[in-house]
Amino acid sequence: MARLSLNTRENMRKKRMTTLFTYWTHIMNVCVWFFELVHNILKKNYTTMSLQAQLYSDATSLDNLRMTRHAFTKLCTMLQTIGGLRGSKYLCVDEQVAIFLHILAHHVKNRVIKFQFLRSGQTVSRYFHNVLHSIICLHRELLKRPEPVHANSIDERWKWFKNCLGALDGTYISVRVPVSDKPRYRNRKGHIATNVLGVCSQDMQFIYVLPGWEGSATDNRVLRDALRRRNGLNVPNVSGHMEDILILMKSFFNMKHSAARNVIERCFGVLKNRWAILRSPSFYPIKTQNRIIMACCLLHNFIRREMPNDPYDNVVDELVEEFNQVEEYSGLISTIEPTDEWSEWRNNLAEQMYNEWRNR
């Protein structure tokens, strides 16, 4: 057999070395992929176990997320089935919702959250907006459907106001805006805030919420906008909201009316006490801040339904600017000017209430 030339043997040796190097490269890639897979599984299990360890009791869950463990689990299920929220290979739905609720409840920045949940700031920001969008999608499920006060109601605060759907009022929530927009958002007290209109039912659940108006806007202007919007506040002629009134002829009627409409003041008080992000300006854009306000109101309704014993029930926010009276017109309330018809109804009701009180 003829001996191979030196060049041929050198080429064969190079081919063998190249083939061996390729094999080793494939093996190393498979090993790296395997170790990354194991690392991700262990990290996901660790974060899930860590979250479960932090929520070992309802008291801990209330302190961190403002709801019990059962309510938290149900909220995650609703966000998946109705809100369209999806988990990823890096972050499950439970952890996404926990991050979102923790930010709202304690108003902490991304750099604090990424340290507590071992996530990057970009990941925290991305999933915060994902959960926010999913919660807004639940507005049809979480907003309270108005129910009028029945004629046979025995509630001392509400029995005089037959067919009343709820209480309406406004509140200021501090926001952070660009310097050029600050004059429009500065309210009468000199604070940079947005004027939020809210309507709540007798059990302190929000029926309608309109955030976004500048703090300099008057209550009348905000209410007019709510009434004229295409999908705004529609109040049937047979059921009047209990707006604040300018002149009360009877002190007894004033007392009863104040006791009934106090529900909206308490509702705003509970809302701000529950979510710390509403008590001071945040660094999100103003549009995102308005969506956060709406999300807080929707979560407030969810908690009221799932937790009969709300620990924030005893909080009462101080009274703010009163609304002008709303007039009924052509089936729906569309203007907010006082009328003789309303004044006559108010005076007759005040006299009826006063006579019943004297005859006891």
C-alpha positions as a Markdown table, in Angstrom:
| # | Residue | x | y | z |
|---|---|---|---|---|
| 1 | Met | 0.0 | 0.0 | 0.0 |
| 2 | Ala | 1.4 | 3.3 | -1.0 |
| 3 | Arg | 2.3 | 5.7 | 1.7 |
| 4 | Leu | 0.1 | 8.9 | 1.8 |
| 5 | Ser | 1.8 | 12.2 | 1.1 |
| 6 | Leu | 2.6 | 14.7 | 3.9 |
| 7 | Asn | 0.0 | 17.2 | 2.6 |
| 8 | Thr | -2.8 | 14.6 | 2.4 |
| 9 | Arg | -2.1 | 13.5 | 6.0 |
| 10 | Glu | -2.1 | 17.0 | 7.2 |
| 11 | Asn | -5.5 | 17.7 | 5.5 |
| 12 | Met | -7.0 | 14.6 | 7.0 |
| 13 | Arg | -5.8 | 15.6 | 10.4 |
| 14 | Lys | -7.3 | 19.1 | 10.1 |
| 15 | Lys | -10.7 | 17.5 | 9.0 |
| 16 | Arg | -10.6 | 15.3 | 12.1 |
| 17 | Met | -9.9 | 18.2 | 14.3 |
| 18 | Thr | -12.6 | 20.3 | 12.7 |
| 19 | Thr | -15.1 | 17.5 | 13.1 |
| 20 | Leu | -14.1 | 16.9 | 16.8 |
| 21 | Phe | -14.4 | 20.6 | 17.5 |
| 22 | Thr | -17.9 | 20.7 | 15.9 |
| 23 | Tyr | -19.0 | 17.8 | 18.0 |
| 24 | Trp | -17.7 | 19.4 | 21.2 |
| 25 | Thr | -19.4 | 22.7 | 20.3 |
| 26 | His | -22.8 | 20.9 | 19.9 |
| 27 | Ile | -22.3 | 19.2 | 23.2 |
| 28 | Met | -21.5 | 22.4 | 25.0 |
| 29 | Asn | -24.5 | 24.1 | 23.5 |
| 30 | Val | -26.8 | 21.3 | 24.7 |
| 31 | Cys | -25.2 | 21.6 | 28.2 |
| 32 | Val | -25.7 | 25.3 | 28.3 |
| 33 | Trp | -29.3 | 25.0 | 27.2 |
| 34 | Phe | -29.9 | 22.3 | 29.8 |
| 35 | Phe | -28.4 | 24.3 | 32.6 |
| 36 | Glu | -30.4 | 27.4 | 31.6 |
| 37 | Leu | -33.6 | 25.4 | 31.6 |
| 38 | Val | -32.9 | 24.0 | 35.1 |
| 39 | His | -31.9 | 27.5 | 36.3 |
| 40 | Asn | -35.2 | 29.0 | 34.9 |
| 41 | Ile | -37.3 | 26.3 | 36.5 |
| 42 | Leu | -35.5 | 26.6 | 39.8 |
| 43 | Lys | -35.8 | 30.4 | 39.7 |
| 44 | Lys | -39.5 | 30.3 | 38.8 |
| 45 | Asn | -40.1 | 27.8 | 41.6 |
| 46 | Tyr | -38.1 | 29.9 | 44.0 |
| 47 | Thr | -40.0 | 33.1 | 43.2 |
| 48 | Thr | -43.3 | 31.3 | 43.4 |
| 49 | Met | -42.3 | 29.7 | 46.7 |
| 50 | Ser | -41.0 | 33.1 | 47.9 |
| 51 | Leu | -44.3 | 34.7 | 47.1 |
| 52 | Gln | -46.2 | 32.0 | 48.8 |
| 53 | Ala | -43.9 | 32.3 | 51.8 |
| 54 | Gln | -44.5 | 36.0 | 52.0 |
| 55 | Leu | -48.3 | 35.5 | 51.9 |
| 56 | Tyr | -48.4 | 32.8 | 54.5 |
| 57 | Ser | -51.4 | 34.4 | 56.2 |
| 58 | Asp | -54.3 | 36.7 | 55.4 |
| 59 | Ala | -52.9 | 39.4 | 57.7 |
| 60 | Thr | -49.6 | 39.4 | 55.7 |
| 61 | Ser | -51.5 | 39.4 | 52.4 |
| 62 | Leu | -53.6 | 42.4 | 53.6 |
| 63 | Asp | -50.5 | 44.3 | 54.6 |
| 64 | Asn | -48.8 | 43.8 | 51.3 |
| 65 | Leu | -51.6 | 43.4 | 48.7 |
| 66 | Arg | -54.6 | 44.9 | 50.5 |
| 67 | Met | -56.7 | 41.7 | 50.1 |
| 68 | Thr | -56.9 | 38.2 | 51.5 |
| 69 | Arg | -55.2 | 35.2 | 49.8 |
| 70 | His | -58.6 | 33.9 | 48.6 |
| 71 | Ala | -59.4 | 37.3 | 47.0 |
| 72 | Phe | -56.0 | 37.5 | 45.4 |
| 73 | Thr | -56.3 | 34.1 | 43.8 |
| 74 | Lys | -59.8 | 35.0 | 42.5 |
| 75 | Leu | -58.4 | 38.3 | 41.0 |
| 76 | Cys | -55.6 | 36.4 | 39.2 |
| 77 | Thr | -58.2 | 34.0 | 37.8 |
| 78 | Met | -60.4 | 36.9 | 36.5 |
| 79 | Leu | -57.4 | 38.7 | 35.0 |
| 80 | Gln | -56.5 | 35.5 | 33.1 |
| 81 | Thr | -60.0 | 34.5 | 31.9 |
| 82 | Ile | -61.5 | 37.9 | 31.3 |
| 83 | Gly | -58.7 | 40.5 | 31.3 |
| 84 | Gly | -56.5 | 38.5 | 28.9 |
| 85 | Leu | -53.4 | 38.5 | 31.2 |
| 86 | Arg | -50.9 | 35.8 | 30.4 |
| 87 | Gly | -47.9 | 34.5 | 32.2 |
| 88 | Ser | -44.4 | 34.1 | 30.7 |
| 89 | Lys | -41.6 | 31.6 | 31.1 |
| 90 | Tyr | -40.0 | 34.2 | 33.4 |
| 91 | Leu | -42.9 | 35.6 | 35.4 |
| 92 | Cys | -46.2 | 33.9 | 36.3 |
| 93 | Val | -49.5 | 35.7 | 36.6 |
| 94 | Asp | -49.5 | 35.6 | 40.4 |
| 95 | Glu | -46.2 | 37.4 | 40.6 |
| 96 | Gln | -47.2 | 40.0 | 38.0 |
| 97 | Val | -50.4 | 40.8 | 39.9 |
| 98 | Ala | -48.5 | 40.9 | 43.3 |
| 99 | Ile | -46.0 | 43.4 | 41.9 |
| 100 | Phe | -48.8 | 45.6 | 40.6 |
| 101 | Leu | -50.8 | 45.5 | 43.9 |
| 102 | His | -47.7 | 46.1 | 46.0 |
| 103 | Ile | -46.8 | 49.3 | 43.9 |
| 104 | Leu | -50.4 | 50.6 | 44.3 |
| 105 | Ala | -50.6 | 49.8 | 48.0 |
| 106 | His | -47.2 | 51.2 | 49.1 |
| 107 | His | -46.3 | 53.6 | 46.2 |
| 108 | Val | -42.8 | 52.2 | 45.9 |
| 109 | Lys | -40.6 | 52.8 | 42.9 |
| 110 | Asn | -39.3 | 50.3 | 40.4 |
| 111 | Arg | -35.8 | 50.2 | 42.0 |
| 112 | Val | -37.4 | 49.0 | 45.2 |
| 113 | Ile | -39.6 | 46.4 | 43.6 |
| 114 | Lys | -36.8 | 44.9 | 41.5 |
| 115 | Phe | -34.8 | 44.4 | 44.7 |
| 116 | Gln | -37.8 | 42.8 | 46.5 |
| 117 | Phe | -38.9 | 40.5 | 43.6 |
| 118 | Leu | -35.4 | 40.0 | 42.1 |
| 119 | Arg | -36.5 | 41.4 | 38.7 |
| 120 | Ser | -35.0 | 44.0 | 36.5 |
| 121 | Gly | -36.6 | 47.5 | 36.4 |
| 122 | Gln | -37.6 | 47.0 | 32.7 |
| 123 | Thr | -39.4 | 43.8 | 33.6 |
| 124 | Val | -41.2 | 45.4 | 36.5 |
| 125 | Ser | -42.3 | 48.3 | 34.3 |
| 126 | Arg | -43.5 | 46.1 | 31.4 |
| 127 | Tyr | -45.6 | 43.8 | 33.5 |
| 128 | Phe | -47.0 | 46.7 | 35.6 |
| 129 | His | -48.5 | 48.1 | 32.4 |
| 130 | Asn | -49.7 | 44.7 | 31.3 |
| 131 | Val | -51.6 | 44.2 | 34.6 |
| 132 | Leu | -53.0 | 47.7 | 34.5 |
| 133 | His | -54.4 | 47.2 | 31.0 |
| 134 | Ser | -56.0 | 43.9 | 32.1 |
| 135 | Ile | -57.7 | 45.4 | 35.2 |
| 136 | Ile | -59.1 | 48.3 | 33.0 |
| 137 | Cys | -60.6 | 45.5 | 30.8 |
| 138 | Leu | -62.6 | 44.3 | 33.8 |
| 139 | His | -64.6 | 47.5 | 34.2 |
| 140 | Arg | -67.8 | 45.9 | 33.0 |
| 141 | Glu | -67.4 | 43.2 | 35.6 |
| 142 | Leu | -66.3 | 45.4 | 38.5 |
| 143 | Leu | -68.3 | 48.6 | 38.3 |
| 144 | Lys | -71.4 | 48.4 | 40.4 |
| 145 | Arg | -74.7 | 48.3 | 38.6 |
| 146 | Pro | -77.0 | 51.0 | 40.2 |
| 147 | Glu | -79.9 | 49.8 | 42.3 |
| 148 | Pro | -82.5 | 52.4 | 43.4 |
| 149 | Val | -83.5 | 52.7 | 47.1 |
| 150 | His | -86.7 | 50.6 | 47.5 |
| 151 | Ala | -90.0 | 52.2 | 48.6 |
| 152 | Asn | -90.0 | 49.8 | 51.6 |
| 153 | Ser | -86.5 | 50.5 | 52.7 |
| 154 | Ile | -86.0 | 50.7 | 56.5 |
| 155 | Asp | -82.5 | 52.2 | 56.4 |
| 156 | Glu | -82.6 | 55.4 | 58.4 |
| 157 | Arg | -80.1 | 57.1 | 56.1 |
| 158 | Trp | -81.8 | 56.1 | 52.8 |
| 159 | Lys | -85.5 | 55.5 | 53.3 |
| 160 | Trp | -86.4 | 59.1 | 52.6 |
| 161 | Phe | -84.7 | 59.1 | 49.2 |
| 162 | Lys | -86.9 | 56.6 | 47.2 |
| 163 | Asn | -85.4 | 55.6 | 43.8 |
| 164 | Cys | -82.1 | 57.2 | 44.7 |
| 165 | Leu | -79.2 | 55.4 | 42.9 |
| 166 | Gly | -76.4 | 56.6 | 45.0 |
| 167 | Ala | -74.2 | 59.5 | 46.0 |
| 168 | Leu | -72.1 | 61.7 | 43.8 |
| 169 | Asp | -69.1 | 63.9 | 44.7 |
| 170 | Gly | -65.6 | 64.9 | 43.5 |
| 171 | Thr | -62.1 | 64.6 | 45.0 |
| 172 | Tyr | -58.7 | 65.9 | 44.3 |
| 173 | Ile | -55.8 | 63.4 | 43.7 |
| 174 | Ser | -52.3 | 64.7 | 43.5 |
| 175 | Val | -50.5 | 64.2 | 40.2 |
| 176 | Arg | -47.2 | 65.0 | 38.6 |
| 177 | Val | -47.3 | 66.9 | 35.3 |
| 178 | Pro | -44.9 | 68.9 | 33.1 |
| 179 | Val | -44.1 | 72.4 | 34.1 |
| 180 | Ser | -46.1 | 73.8 | 31.2 |
| 181 | Asp | -49.3 | 72.1 | 32.4 |
| 182 | Lys | -49.0 | 73.0 | 36.1 |
| 183 | Pro | -51.2 | 76.1 | 35.8 |
| 184 | Arg | -54.1 | 74.0 | 34.5 |
| 185 | Tyr | -53.8 | 71.4 | 37.2 |
| 186 | Arg | -53.4 | 73.8 | 40.1 |
| 187 | Asn | -56.6 | 73.7 | 42.2 |
| 188 | Arg | -58.0 | 76.4 | 44.5 |
| 189 | Lys | -55.7 | 75.3 | 47.3 |
| 190 | Gly | -52.6 | 75.6 | 45.2 |
| 191 | His | -52.0 | 71.9 | 44.8 |
| 192 | Ile | -51.2 | 70.2 | 41.5 |
| 193 | Ala | -54.0 | 67.7 | 41.2 |
| 194 | Thr | -56.6 | 66.1 | 39.0 |
| 195 | Asn | -60.4 | 66.5 | 39.7 |
| 196 | Val | -62.0 | 63.1 | 39.9 |
| 197 | Leu | -65.8 | 62.6 | 39.8 |
| 198 | Gly | -67.2 | 59.5 | 41.5 |
| 199 | Val | -70.6 | 58.0 | 42.0 |
| 200 | Cys | -71.0 | 55.3 | 44.5 |
| 201 | Ser | -73.8 | 53.0 | 45.7 |
| 202 | Gln | -75.3 | 52.7 | 49.2 |
| 203 | Asp | -72.7 | 49.9 | 50.0 |
| 204 | Met | -69.7 | 52.1 | 49.0 |
| 205 | Gln | -69.0 | 50.6 | 45.6 |
| 206 | Phe | -68.3 | 52.8 | 42.6 |
| 207 | Ile | -70.9 | 53.1 | 39.9 |
| 208 | Tyr | -69.1 | 55.6 | 37.8 |
| 209 | Val | -65.7 | 57.2 | 37.8 |
| 210 | Leu | -64.4 | 60.0 | 35.6 |
| 211 | Pro | -60.7 | 60.8 | 36.2 |
| 212 | Gly | -58.5 | 63.1 | 34.1 |
| 213 | Trp | -59.9 | 66.6 | 34.5 |
| 214 | Glu | -57.4 | 69.3 | 35.5 |
| 215 | Gly | -57.5 | 70.6 | 39.1 |
| 216 | Ser | -58.5 | 74.0 | 38.0 |
| 217 | Ala | -61.8 | 72.7 | 36.5 |
| 218 | Thr | -64.9 | 73.4 | 38.5 |
| 219 | Asp | -67.1 | 70.6 | 39.8 |
| 220 | Asn | -70.0 | 71.8 | 37.5 |
| 221 | Arg | -67.8 | 71.6 | 34.5 |
| 222 | Val | -66.7 | 68.0 | 35.3 |
| 223 | Leu | -70.3 | 67.0 | 35.9 |
| 224 | Arg | -71.4 | 68.5 | 32.7 |
| 225 | Asp | -68.8 | 66.6 | 30.8 |
| 226 | Ala | -69.8 | 63.3 | 32.5 |
| 227 | Leu | -73.4 | 63.9 | 31.5 |
| 228 | Arg | -72.7 | 64.8 | 27.9 |
| 229 | Arg | -70.2 | 62.0 | 27.1 |
| 230 | Arg | -71.4 | 59.3 | 24.7 |
| 231 | Asn | -70.8 | 56.6 | 27.3 |
| 232 | Gly | -70.9 | 58.9 | 30.3 |
| 233 | Leu | -73.1 | 59.2 | 33.3 |
| 234 | Asn | -76.7 | 58.4 | 32.3 |
| 235 | Val | -79.3 | 58.9 | 35.1 |
| 236 | Pro | -82.9 | 57.9 | 34.4 |
| 237 | Asn | -85.6 | 60.5 | 35.1 |
| 238 | Val | -87.1 | 58.2 | 37.7 |
| 239 | Ser | -84.0 | 58.0 | 39.9 |
| 240 | Gly | -82.1 | 61.1 | 41.0 |
| 241 | His | -78.5 | 61.0 | 42.3 |
| 242 | Met | -78.2 | 62.8 | 45.6 |
| 243 | Glu | -75.9 | 65.7 | 44.6 |
| 244 | Asp | -75.0 | 68.4 | 47.2 |
| 245 | Ile | -77.5 | 71.3 | 47.3 |
| 246 | Leu | -76.9 | 74.9 | 47.9 |
| 247 | Ile | -79.7 | 75.9 | 50.2 |
| 248 | Leu | -81.5 | 73.6 | 52.7 |
| 249 | Met | -84.6 | 75.1 | 54.3 |
| 250 | Lys | -85.0 | 72.5 | 57.0 |
| 251 | Ser | -82.2 | 71.6 | 59.4 |
| 252 | Phe | -83.7 | 68.1 | 59.9 |
| 253 | Phe | -83.6 | 67.5 | 56.2 |
| 254 | Asn | -80.1 | 68.7 | 56.1 |
| 255 | Met | -79.1 | 66.2 | 58.8 |
| 256 | Lys | -80.7 | 63.3 | 57.0 |
| 257 | His | -79.3 | 64.3 | 53.6 |
| 258 | Ser | -75.8 | 64.7 | 55.0 |
| 259 | Ala | -76.0 | 61.3 | 56.7 |
| 260 | Ala | -77.0 | 59.7 | 53.4 |
| 261 | Arg | -74.5 | 61.4 | 51.1 |
| 262 | Asn | -71.7 | 60.9 | 53.6 |
| 263 | Val | -71.3 | 57.5 | 51.9 |
| 264 | Ile | -69.3 | 59.0 | 49.0 |
| 265 | Glu | -67.0 | 60.9 | 51.4 |
| 266 | Arg | -66.3 | 57.6 | 53.2 |
| 267 | Cys | -65.8 | 55.8 | 49.9 |
| 268 | Phe | -63.1 | 58.3 | 48.8 |
| 269 | Gly | -61.5 | 58.1 | 52.2 |
| 270 | Val | -61.3 | 54.3 | 52.1 |
| 271 | Leu | -60.0 | 54.4 | 48.5 |
| 272 | Lys | -57.1 | 56.8 | 49.4 |
| 273 | Asn | -56.2 | 55.1 | 52.6 |
| 274 | Arg | -56.1 | 51.7 | 50.9 |
| 275 | Trp | -53.9 | 52.7 | 47.9 |
| 276 | Ala | -50.9 | 54.9 | 48.9 |
| 277 | Ile | -50.3 | 55.8 | 45.3 |
| 278 | Leu | -53.3 | 58.1 | 45.4 |
| 279 | Arg | -52.0 | 60.0 | 48.3 |
| 280 | Ser | -48.9 | 61.5 | 46.6 |
| 281 | Pro | -47.9 | 62.3 | 43.0 |
| 282 | Ser | -46.3 | 59.4 | 41.0 |
| 283 | Phe | -43.7 | 59.6 | 38.3 |
| 284 | Tyr | -45.9 | 58.0 | 35.6 |
| 285 | Pro | -47.2 | 60.0 | 32.6 |
| 286 | Ile | -50.5 | 61.8 | 33.3 |
| 287 | Lys | -52.4 | 59.4 | 31.1 |
| 288 | Thr | -51.0 | 56.4 | 33.0 |
| 289 | Gln | -51.9 | 58.2 | 36.3 |
| 290 | Asn | -55.5 | 58.5 | 35.3 |
| 291 | Arg | -55.6 | 54.8 | 34.4 |
| 292 | Ile | -54.1 | 54.0 | 37.8 |
| 293 | Ile | -56.9 | 56.0 | 39.5 |
| 294 | Met | -59.5 | 54.0 | 37.5 |
| 295 | Ala | -57.8 | 50.7 | 38.4 |
| 296 | Cys | -57.8 | 51.6 | 42.1 |
| 297 | Cys | -61.5 | 52.2 | 42.0 |
| 298 | Leu | -62.2 | 48.9 | 40.2 |
| 299 | Leu | -60.0 | 47.0 | 42.7 |
| 300 | His | -61.8 | 48.8 | 45.5 |
| 301 | Asn | -65.1 | 47.4 | 44.2 |
| 302 | Phe | -63.6 | 43.9 | 43.9 |
| 303 | Ile | -62.3 | 44.0 | 47.5 |
| 304 | Arg | -65.7 | 45.2 | 48.7 |
| 305 | Arg | -67.4 | 42.2 | 47.1 |
| 306 | Glu | -64.9 | 39.6 | 48.1 |
| 307 | Met | -64.2 | 40.8 | 51.6 |
| 308 | Pro | -67.4 | 41.5 | 53.6 |
| 309 | Asn | -65.3 | 42.7 | 56.6 |
| 310 | Asp | -63.2 | 45.5 | 55.0 |
| 311 | Pro | -60.5 | 46.6 | 57.5 |
| 312 | Tyr | -60.6 | 50.1 | 56.0 |
| 313 | Asp | -64.4 | 50.6 | 56.6 |
| 314 | Asn | -63.8 | 53.0 | 59.5 |
| 315 | Val | -61.8 | 55.5 | 57.5 |
| 316 | Val | -63.7 | 58.7 | 56.7 |
| 317 | Asp | -62.2 | 61.3 | 54.4 |
| 318 | Glu | -62.7 | 65.0 | 55.2 |
| 319 | Leu | -65.4 | 66.7 | 53.2 |
| 320 | Val | -64.5 | 68.6 | 50.0 |
| 321 | Glu | -66.2 | 71.0 | 47.6 |
| 322 | Glu | -70.0 | 70.5 | 47.3 |
| 323 | Phe | -71.8 | 70.0 | 44.0 |
| 324 | Asn | -74.6 | 72.0 | 42.6 |
| 325 | Gln | -78.0 | 70.4 | 42.2 |
| 326 | Val | -78.7 | 68.4 | 39.0 |
| 327 | Glu | -81.9 | 69.0 | 37.0 |
| 328 | Glu | -83.9 | 66.2 | 35.4 |
| 329 | Tyr | -84.6 | 66.7 | 31.7 |
| 330 | Ser | -86.2 | 64.7 | 28.9 |
| 331 | Gly | -85.7 | 61.3 | 30.4 |
| 332 | Leu | -82.0 | 61.8 | 31.4 |
| 333 | Ile | -80.3 | 64.4 | 33.5 |
| 334 | Ser | -78.4 | 66.6 | 31.1 |
| 335 | Thr | -78.1 | 70.0 | 32.9 |
| 336 | Ile | -77.2 | 71.1 | 36.4 |
| 337 | Glu | -79.1 | 74.2 | 37.1 |
| 338 | Pro | -81.5 | 74.5 | 40.1 |
| 339 | Thr | -85.2 | 74.5 | 39.4 |
| 340 | Asp | -88.4 | 75.4 | 41.2 |
| 341 | Glu | -89.6 | 71.8 | 40.8 |
| 342 | Trp | -86.6 | 70.5 | 42.7 |
| 343 | Ser | -87.0 | 73.1 | 45.4 |
| 344 | Glu | -90.6 | 72.3 | 45.9 |
| 345 | Trp | -89.8 | 68.6 | 46.1 |
| 346 | Arg | -87.1 | 69.3 | 48.6 |
| 347 | Asn | -89.3 | 71.4 | 50.8 |
| 348 | Asn | -92.1 | 68.9 | 50.8 |
| 349 | Leu | -89.8 | 66.1 | 51.8 |
| 350 | Ala | -88.2 | 68.2 | 54.5 |
| 351 | Glu | -91.6 | 69.0 | 56.0 |
| 352 | Gln | -92.7 | 65.4 | 55.8 |
| 353 | Met | -89.5 | 64.2 | 57.6 |
| 354 | Tyr | -89.8 | 66.9 | 60.2 |
| 355 | Asn | -93.5 | 66.1 | 61.0 |
| 356 | Glu | -92.7 | 62.4 | 61.4 |
| 357 | Trp | -89.9 | 63.2 | 63.8 |
| 358 | Arg | -92.1 | 65.5 | 65.9 |
| 359 | Asn | -94.9 | 62.9 | 66.1 |
| 360 | Arg | -92.6 | 60.2 | 67.6 |
